[in-house]
Amino acid sequence: MGYKVGIPIKGLAFQKGKNAKHTASLYGFLEEMMDERISKSQTLDRTLSHLNTYFQQEHSGQAIGDAIYQECQEYNEMRHSNGQRALKKDAVVAVSYVVKPPAEIVNSWTDAYRKQFFEDAQKVLDEIGHEFPECSAFKEENLRARAGHFDEGGYHEHKVGMAYTDDGRIAGSGLSAKKTKATINREFPKRMRALGHEVEDCNMYDKEEYARLKEEDPQKAEEYVQAHKAKNNKGGRSVNKYLDDKAKENYKESLEALETSMAFESEQIERAMKAAEDERKAREDEVSAKAEEQIAKQNRDEYIDSMDNMAKLFSEGMKERKSKAAELDQSNKEAEEQLAKKQSQVEAIDEREKNVAEREKAADDYANELAKIDDADDDAFIDWLDKQTMTQSKIENTFSYQDIHGKSVTKDVLPYYGDGAKKGMLEAFQCLIRALIYTYRQIQAEKTRQVRKAQLHNQMYREKVNAIDEPTQYREQVKDLGDW
């Protein structure tokens, strides 16, 4: 079975010109071709890149590009020494070409035959380079980089040759022109068949034929162009565009096949479902009674189990509620006891305040009476002493006058000594009474201070008692108050 081998050719320059349609960047092409594999190809499988083969010691596209740049610099120096101009920045200095059999063909070859095929292809290209001046870049001595790729479809080889002419000039634009492509596509299949390989002729575009047809009939010339594109099976599209269109066509075909398959499967499923439904209805009457009995028994057992579980949960809940109620009753009882203690304390405080108030009133009344007697005459003073609710013995004990022969001061002592003595005694007694009144007032003032202090203490005590809620805190607070 024969097959075609395409050999795409492209010029390489350090700086691509504005109108250089068939020219590529030298460094960019080398970095895509060599170990860097900087490529946007949709067919690139980087998991296979480690299988790629490089036929020279240097595997880096950057390093090979630097070497070619240095070679061009030396070439420019030589031209300068001869009085000639150097190469332009966008000059084509090298030519790239690819030997690429169809993937389905090359993948079916053995390793030995594949190796033999590409070695023969290199020999044929070297022969063509020596025989045809427009193909001198294909000479073995001009080859600067060669790489075999396993990671992009079928195995194929990229090559880069310096664009030296037979007279030693670098003239890449002439070595990558259509004439070069026509020569390669014509000579390569013929020579490979001579070596035993089934390589067919390529679909070549004849410019002269197109010009002749255009003069005779422009319509036929256009048909010639379209027929040539149809034979190439890409219609002028790039590889990626062709692959995209091919993938869309395959997807459309797969989708149609899937829809057909799904329709058939859907019909089969519907038939199977109908058969199953018929079988179910046929057996339904036979097993319905038994099934209903089993279901009823199962439901009854499940109901009894659920009721037992509910009773158990209810019993546990009642126990828990009773326990919580007992705890709450105990807490209420303790709170009532503490409240009763608080109430008792408050009542005791009220009683103490009442007693203090009565004592203050009695003291104030007694002090008022003493103030009235302080300025009274002797008879009025004596009458006042006799009218006191206290007994004579209490008065004598109070003022320590029991040393006057056990006699009454008012009835016995004063009349005994006469009017003069009576007057002196009265004056002395009045002084004593004033001293007693002064002392009493000092004592009364101190008692007033003590009563006020007790009132403040009682007020603080009440505020603390009212602020206490918990019995334990209440007991601690009462303990801190001490004995007021």
Secondary structure in CASP SS format (residue, H / E / C, confidence):
PFRMAT SS
TARGET T0000
AUTHOR 0000-0000-0000
METHOD secondary structure of the structure
MODEL  1
M C 1.00
G C 1.00
Y E 1.00
K E 1.00
V C 1.00
G E 1.00
I C 1.00
P C 1.00
I E 1.00
K E 1.00
G E 1.00
L E 1.00
A E 1.00
F C 1.00
Q C 1.00
K C 1.00
G C 1.00
K C 1.00
N C 1.00
A C 1.00
K C 1.00
H C 1.00
T E 1.00
A E 1.00
S E 1.00
L H 1.00
Y H 1.00
G H 1.00
F H 1.00
L H 1.00
E H 1.00
E H 1.00
M H 1.00
M C 1.00
D C 1.00
E C 1.00
R C 1.00
I C 1.00
S C 1.00
K C 1.00
S C 1.00
Q C 1.00
T C 1.00
L E 1.00
D C 1.00
R H 1.00
T H 1.00
L H 1.00
S H 1.00
H H 1.00
L H 1.00
N C 1.00
T E 1.00
Y E 1.00
F C 1.00
Q C 1.00
Q C 1.00
E C 1.00
H C 1.00
S C 1.00
G H 1.00
Q H 1.00
A H 1.00
I H 1.00
G H 1.00
D H 1.00
A H 1.00
I H 1.00
Y H 1.00
Q H 1.00
E H 1.00
C H 1.00
Q H 1.00
E H 1.00
Y H 1.00
N H 1.00
E H 1.00
M H 1.00
R H 1.00
H H 1.00
S H 1.00
N C 1.00
G C 1.00
Q C 1.00
R C 1.00
A C 1.00
L C 1.00
K C 1.00
K C 1.00
D C 1.00
A C 1.00
V E 1.00
V E 1.00
A E 1.00
V E 1.00
S E 1.00
Y E 1.00
V E 1.00
V E 1.00
K E 1.00
P C 1.00
P C 1.00
A H 1.00
E H 1.00
I H 1.00
V H 1.00
N C 1.00
S C 1.00
W C 1.00
T C 1.00
D H 1.00
A H 1.00
Y H 1.00
R H 1.00
K H 1.00
Q H 1.00
F H 1.00
F H 1.00
E H 1.00
D H 1.00
A H 1.00
Q H 1.00
K H 1.00
V H 1.00
L H 1.00
D H 1.00
E H 1.00
I H 1.00
G H 1.00
H H 1.00
E H 1.00
F C 1.00
P H 1.00
E H 1.00
C H 1.00
S H 1.00
A H 1.00
F H 1.00
K C 1.00
E H 1.00
E H 1.00
N H 1.00
L E 1.00
R E 1.00
A E 1.00
R E 1.00
A E 1.00
G E 1.00
H E 1.00
F C 1.00
D C 1.00
E E 1.00
G C 1.00
G C 1.00
Y C 1.00
H E 1.00
E E 1.00
H E 1.00
K E 1.00
V E 1.00
G E 1.00
M E 1.00
A C 1.00
Y E 1.00
T C 1.00
D C 1.00
D C 1.00
G C 1.00
R C 1.00
I E 1.00
A C 1.00
G H 1.00
S H 1.00
G H 1.00
L H 1.00
S C 1.00
A C 1.00
K H 1.00
K H 1.00
T H 1.00
K H 1.00
A H 1.00
T H 1.00
I H 1.00
N H 1.00
R H 1.00
E H 1.00
F H 1.00
P H 1.00
K H 1.00
R H 1.00
M H 1.00
R H 1.00
A H 1.00
L C 1.00
G C 1.00
H C 1.00
E C 1.00
V E 1.00
E E 1.00
D C 1.00
C C 1.00
N C 1.00
M C 1.00
Y C 1.00
D C 1.00
K H 1.00
E H 1.00
E H 1.00
Y H 1.00
A H 1.00
R H 1.00
L H 1.00
K H 1.00
E H 1.00
E H 1.00
D C 1.00
P H 1.00
Q H 1.00
K H 1.00
A H 1.00
E H 1.00
E H 1.00
Y H 1.00
V H 1.00
Q H 1.00
A H 1.00
H H 1.00
K H 1.00
A H 1.00
K H 1.00
N H 1.00
N C 1.00
K C 1.00
G C 1.00
G C 1.00
R C 1.00
S C 1.00
V H 1.00
N H 1.00
K H 1.00
Y H 1.00
L H 1.00
D H 1.00
D H 1.00
K H 1.00
A H 1.00
K H 1.00
E H 1.00
N H 1.00
Y H 1.00
K H 1.00
E H 1.00
S H 1.00
L H 1.00
E H 1.00
A H 1.00
L H 1.00
E H 1.00
T H 1.00
S H 1.00
M H 1.00
A H 1.00
F H 1.00
E H 1.00
S H 1.00
E H 1.00
Q H 1.00
I H 1.00
E H 1.00
R H 1.00
A H 1.00
M H 1.00
K H 1.00
A H 1.00
A H 1.00
E H 1.00
D H 1.00
E H 1.00
R H 1.00
K H 1.00
A H 1.00
R H 1.00
E H 1.00
D H 1.00
E H 1.00
V H 1.00
S H 1.00
A H 1.00
K H 1.00
A H 1.00
E H 1.00
E H 1.00
Q H 1.00
I H 1.00
A H 1.00
K H 1.00
Q H 1.00
N H 1.00
R H 1.00
D H 1.00
E H 1.00
Y H 1.00
I H 1.00
D H 1.00
S H 1.00
M H 1.00
D H 1.00
N H 1.00
M H 1.00
A H 1.00
K H 1.00
L H 1.00
F H 1.00
S H 1.00
E H 1.00
G H 1.00
M H 1.00
K H 1.00
E H 1.00
R H 1.00
K H 1.00
S H 1.00
K H 1.00
A H 1.00
A H 1.00
E H 1.00
L H 1.00
D H 1.00
Q H 1.00
S H 1.00
N H 1.00
K H 1.00
E H 1.00
A H 1.00
E H 1.00
E H 1.00
Q H 1.00
L H 1.00
A H 1.00
K H 1.00
K H 1.00
Q H 1.00
S H 1.00
Q H 1.00
V H 1.00
E H 1.00
A H 1.00
I H 1.00
D H 1.00
E H 1.00
R H 1.00
E H 1.00
K H 1.00
N H 1.00
V H 1.00
A H 1.00
E H 1.00
R H 1.00
E H 1.00
K H 1.00
A H 1.00
A H 1.00
D H 1.00
D H 1.00
Y H 1.00
A H 1.00
N H 1.00
E H 1.00
L H 1.00
A H 1.00
K H 1.00
I H 1.00
D H 1.00
D C 1.00
A C 1.00
D C 1.00
D H 1.00
D H 1.00
A H 1.00
F H 1.00
I H 1.00
D H 1.00
W H 1.00
L H 1.00
D H 1.00
K H 1.00
Q C 1.00
T C 1.00
M C 1.00
T C 1.00
Q H 1.00
S H 1.00
K H 1.00
I H 1.00
E H 1.00
N H 1.00
T H 1.00
F H 1.00
S C 1.00
Y C 1.00
Q C 1.00
D C 1.00
I C 1.00
H C 1.00
G C 1.00
K C 1.00
S C 1.00
V H 1.00
T H 1.00
K H 1.00
D H 1.00
V H 1.00
L H 1.00
P H 1.00
Y H 1.00
Y C 1.00
G H 1.00
D H 1.00
G H 1.00
A H 1.00
K H 1.00
K H 1.00
G H 1.00
M H 1.00
L H 1.00
E H 1.00
A H 1.00
F H 1.00
Q H 1.00
C H 1.00
L H 1.00
I H 1.00
R H 1.00
A H 1.00
L H 1.00
I H 1.00
Y H 1.00
T H 1.00
Y H 1.00
R H 1.00
Q H 1.00
I H 1.00
Q H 1.00
A H 1.00
E H 1.00
K H 1.00
T H 1.00
R H 1.00
Q H 1.00
V H 1.00
R H 1.00
K H 1.00
A H 1.00
Q H 1.00
L H 1.00
H H 1.00
N H 1.00
Q H 1.00
M H 1.00
Y H 1.00
R H 1.00
E H 1.00
K H 1.00
V H 1.00
N H 1.00
A H 1.00
I C 1.00
D C 1.00
E C 1.00
P H 1.00
T H 1.00
Q H 1.00
Y H 1.00
R H 1.00
E H 1.00
Q H 1.00
V H 1.00
K H 1.00
D H 1.00
L H 1.00
G C 1.00
D C 1.00
W C 1.00
END
